[in-house]
């Protein structure tokens, strides 16, 4: 039986993490069994200051296949995903968020897309014609602006780099992750720029996105940092030729 590792970063999510992890585990168990897959969840507590880790361990103790790992200092979502990869044992790796805005029921379709298109990477796209999207207009404007910027700078033939649901072959991440330096919001872009530069086939899949979180964690400072990190990726790609050789 093949195995899927699902890496889920979490920061200060004590209110939802127990319930959501149990739901994710139940859904993955039911859906993946039908396509002859088993699963493991790598829950990365990204330096939370609340009870996130203990709540995750409670879910792990109730027959949900979870490896919960933690560290003291918040490193950002990208850092957490990169850290979680160390603990994966599946031949396919999924990134997803714990808030269930992007529901795990979509993962089997991603696996089918990977097989159908002989792809190395499947990414969810909010702009896929079959996607069903419900999220705030302010985020749509930001997303559109960032997409325009990245198309100009990197000429990626992708309509969306930032959706939280992605599927990779293990060997792809093993090769490209060592040179991904961004730790927060530009992590996804750098990962895909690196994968595309190395010649891996990236295919977009439709998603259902239902925005459930009313507070906005993205500040003006975060947006400015995102722009700076994006410029740094451009510099590493085109000036330093940093991604030409993935391993040191």
PyMOL commands that set and color helices and strands:
alter all, ss='L'
color gray80, all
select helices_A, chain A and resi 17-33+52-60+77-85+104-116+137-154+170-179+187-197+220-238
alter helices_A, ss='H'
color red, helices_A
select strands_A, chain A and resi 2-10+37-46+66-71+92-97+121-125+132-134+166-169+202-206+208-210
alter strands_A, ss='S'
color yellow, strands_A
deselect
rebuild
show_as cartoon
